[in-house]
Amino acid sequence: MTNEIILEAAERIRQAHTRGRPCEPVRDILPAMCLQTAYAVQRVNTQHWVEQGRRVVGCKAGLTSTSVQTQLGVNQPDFGVLFADMFVSDGADVAIHEVMQPKVEAEVALVLERDLDMSQPTVADVIRATAYLLPAIEIVGSRIHKWDINIVDTIADNASSGLYVLGSSPKKLTEVDLRLCGMVMERRGEQISVGAGQACLGNPLNAAVWLARTFVEQGTPLKAGDTILTGALGPMVQVAPGDRVEARISGLGSVRVGFAAEAY
């Protein structure tokens, strides 16, 4: 019965994605607060999309803010996978309907040059494995109607992933203090979100270590070339047609994205 429920929840989310219409929460058919089952739903859809030709190119951390964890009743982040077709070039425009119920948040991205396949990766391992850093804007979205989610819904829905934008001026880890780096995000020139590296599990590197350990434990370690989105540095903000968003992270530079002025 559990397997049937997992497949039913995966199909509900996948159909919402395919049809472009949000679905009802999947927590109504999954065991309450069972993260293991929620991740099983995520894996079913990841495997489906890989079989359809999509390519996994990394991962993302979510719920890296302790206040958000408290709100959802958990004590750890969650994760989702990044596909190659989720990437958006710096400064590009995105059709607003490409992400369901879109919101934006600014993050630090790590790009790996070495595998993280050792047992229990440490901060030192992550530092050695990182080729460079980039500022990023994650365009999060939810296949769940009106963002009516709890932790089970968002995990099953690939951590509410949508698209991601990477800046175009890579920096070395030695050039940036990730714990203290400040972030400002603007929409049409108006400040909409501020934060700093310490808002992301105390340091974005901590989020990267958690992801590296989690993926080793599940038998799919992060590999050279993978992109890691380490989690939001400040509050996420809803966007609308015609918006243009820029995020600046001290030491990393800026990254921009626009949203085509068309109705969803």
C-alpha positions in Angstrom: 0.0 0.0 0.0 2.8 2.4 0.8 4.3 2.0 -2.6 1.0 2.6 -4.2 0.6 5.8 -2.2 4.1 7.0 -3.2 3.3 6.4 -6.9 0.0 8.2 -6.5 1.6 11.3 -4.9 4.4 11.3 -7.5 1.8 11.2 -10.3 -0.2 14.1 -8.7 2.8 16.3 -8.6 4.0 15.3 -12.1 0.6 16.0 -13.6 0.6 19.4 -12.1 4.0 20.1 -13.6 3.0 18.8 -17.0 -0.4 20.5 -17.2 0.7 23.8 -15.6 -2.0 23.7 -13.0 -1.4 23.4 -9.2 -2.6 20.3 -7.4 -3.9 19.7 -3.9 -1.3 18.9 -1.2 0.1 15.4 -1.2 0.3 15.3 2.6 -3.4 14.2 2.6 -2.4 10.8 1.1 1.2 10.4 2.6 2.0 9.4 6.2 2.0 12.4 8.5 5.5 14.0 8.8 7.2 11.0 7.3 10.2 12.5 5.5 11.4 9.2 4.2 8.2 8.6 2.3 8.3 12.2 0.9 11.8 11.7 -0.4 10.7 8.4 -2.0 8.1 10.4 -3.9 10.8 12.9 -5.0 13.0 10.0 -6.2 10.2 8.4 -8.2 9.8 11.7 -10.2 13.5 12.3 -10.5 13.9 8.8 -12.0 10.9 9.5 -14.3 12.4 12.8 -15.6 15.9 11.2 -16.1 14.2 8.5 -18.2 12.6 11.2 -20.2 16.0 12.7 -21.0 16.5 15.3 -18.3 20.0 15.5 -16.9 20.8 16.0 -13.2 23.5 18.6 -12.7 23.6 19.1 -8.9 21.4 19.8 -5.9 19.8 22.5 -3.8 19.3 22.9 -0.1 16.1 24.3 1.3 14.9 25.2 4.8 18.3 26.4 5.8 16.8 29.1 8.0 16.2 28.0 11.6 13.0 30.2 11.7 11.5 28.4 8.7 12.5 25.0 10.2 10.6 25.9 13.4 7.6 27.1 11.4 7.4 23.7 9.5 8.2 21.6 12.6 11.6 20.2 11.5 15.2 20.5 12.7 17.1 20.0 9.5 17.2 21.3 5.9 15.7 19.5 3.0 17.0 19.0 -0.5 16.1 18.6 -4.2 17.9 17.9 -7.4 18.8 20.4 -10.1 18.3 19.5 -13.8 20.2 21.1 -16.7 17.0 22.5 -18.1 16.4 24.5 -14.9 19.5 26.7 -15.6 18.9 30.4 -16.7 21.7 32.6 -17.9 22.6 35.8 -16.0 20.5 38.7 -17.1 18.0 36.6 -19.1 14.3 37.0 -19.2 12.0 34.1 -18.0 8.4 33.7 -19.1 6.4 34.1 -15.9 4.5 30.8 -16.6 7.7 28.7 -16.7 7.6 28.4 -12.9 4.4 27.8 -11.1 3.6 30.4 -8.5 7.1 31.8 -8.7 9.1 33.4 -5.9 12.8 34.4 -5.8 15.6 34.1 -3.2 19.3 34.9 -3.3 21.9 32.2 -2.6 25.5 31.2 -2.8 26.3 28.6 -5.4 29.3 26.2 -5.3 30.6 24.4 -8.4 32.7 21.3 -7.7 35.9 20.3 -9.3 36.3 17.0 -7.3 33.9 14.3 -6.3 32.6 14.3 -2.7 32.4 10.6 -2.4 34.3 10.0 0.9 32.6 8.9 4.1 31.2 11.8 6.1 32.6 14.7 4.1 33.8 17.6 6.2 34.1 21.4 5.7 37.8 20.8 4.6 36.6 18.2 2.0 34.1 20.6 0.6 36.6 23.4 0.4 39.1 21.2 -1.4 36.4 20.0 -3.8 35.1 23.5 -4.7 36.3 25.0 -8.0 34.6 28.4 -7.5 31.6 30.3 -6.1 28.9 32.2 -7.9 26.0 34.4 -6.8 22.7 32.8 -7.6 19.0 33.6 -7.7 16.7 30.6 -7.2 13.3 30.9 -8.7 11.3 28.6 -6.5 7.9 27.4 -7.3 5.3 25.1 -6.0 3.1 22.6 -7.8 0.9 22.7 -4.7 -2.1 25.1 -4.9 -1.5 28.4 -3.2 1.7 27.2 -1.6 -0.4 25.3 0.9 2.6 23.1 2.0 4.2 21.5 4.9 7.5 19.7 5.0 6.1 16.6 3.4 4.7 18.5 0.5 7.8 20.5 -0.3 10.2 17.5 -0.1 7.9 15.4 -2.4 7.8 18.4 -4.8 11.6 18.4 -5.2 12.0 21.0 -2.5 9.7 23.4 -4.4 12.3 23.8 -7.1 11.8 25.8 -10.3 14.7 27.5 -12.1 18.0 28.9 -11.0 20.2 31.8 -12.3 24.0 31.8 -11.9 26.2 34.9 -12.0 28.9 35.0 -14.6 32.0 36.1 -12.5 33.3 33.1 -10.6 35.2 33.7 -7.3 37.6 31.5 -5.3 36.6 30.5 -1.8 39.7 32.2 -0.5 38.3 35.5 -1.8 35.1 35.5 0.2 34.1 35.2 3.9 30.9 33.3 3.3 29.7 33.6 6.9 29.7 37.4 6.8 28.9 38.1 3.2 26.0 40.5 2.9 23.1 40.2 0.4 20.7 42.7 -1.0 18.0 41.8 -3.5 16.1 44.5 -5.5 13.0 44.3 -7.7 12.7 47.1 -10.2 15.3 49.0 -8.2 13.5 48.7 -4.9 15.0 46.7 -2.0 12.9 43.6 -1.3 15.2 41.2 0.7 18.4 41.5 2.7 20.5 38.9 4.5 23.9 37.4 5.1 25.8 34.1 4.9 25.2 33.3 8.5 21.5 33.1 7.9 22.2 29.9 5.9 22.8 27.3 8.7 25.4 29.7 10.1 27.5 29.5 6.9 26.7 28.3 3.4 29.5 25.9 3.7 27.6 24.1 6.5 24.7 23.6 4.1 27.1 22.2 1.5 28.5 19.8 4.0 25.0 18.6 5.0 24.2 18.0 1.3 27.4 16.2 0.7 26.9 13.9 3.7 23.2 13.3 2.8 24.0 12.3 -0.8 26.8 10.0 0.3 24.4 8.3 2.7 21.9 7.7 0.0 24.5 6.3 -2.3 24.6 9.1 -4.9 27.6 11.3 -3.9 28.1 14.7 -5.4 30.4 14.7 -8.4 32.9 17.0 -10.1 31.0 19.5 -12.2 27.9 19.5 -9.9 26.3 22.8 -8.9 25.2 23.2 -5.3 22.7 25.8 -4.3 23.3 26.3 -0.6 20.1 28.0 0.5 18.6 31.4 0.9 20.5 34.3 2.5 17.3 36.2 3.1 13.5 36.0 2.8 12.0 34.8 -0.5 9.8 37.2 -2.4 7.0 36.7 -4.9 7.4 38.0 -8.4 5.0 39.2 -11.1 5.1 39.8 -14.9 7.4 42.7 -15.8 9.6 42.4 -12.7 13.3 42.6 -12.9 15.3 41.2 -10.0 19.0 41.8 -9.1 20.8 40.2 -6.1 24.2 41.5 -4.9 26.3 39.4 -2.6 29.4 41.1 -1.1 32.6 39.5 -2.5 30.6 37.6 -5.1 29.1 40.3 -7.3 25.6 40.4 -8.7 23.2 38.3 -10.7 20.0 39.4 -12.5 16.8 37.9 -14.0 13.7 39.4 -15.6 10.2 38.0 -15.9 8.4 38.4 -19.2 5.3 40.7 -18.9 2.6 38.1 -19.7 -0.2 36.8 -17.6 0.1 33.4 -16.0 
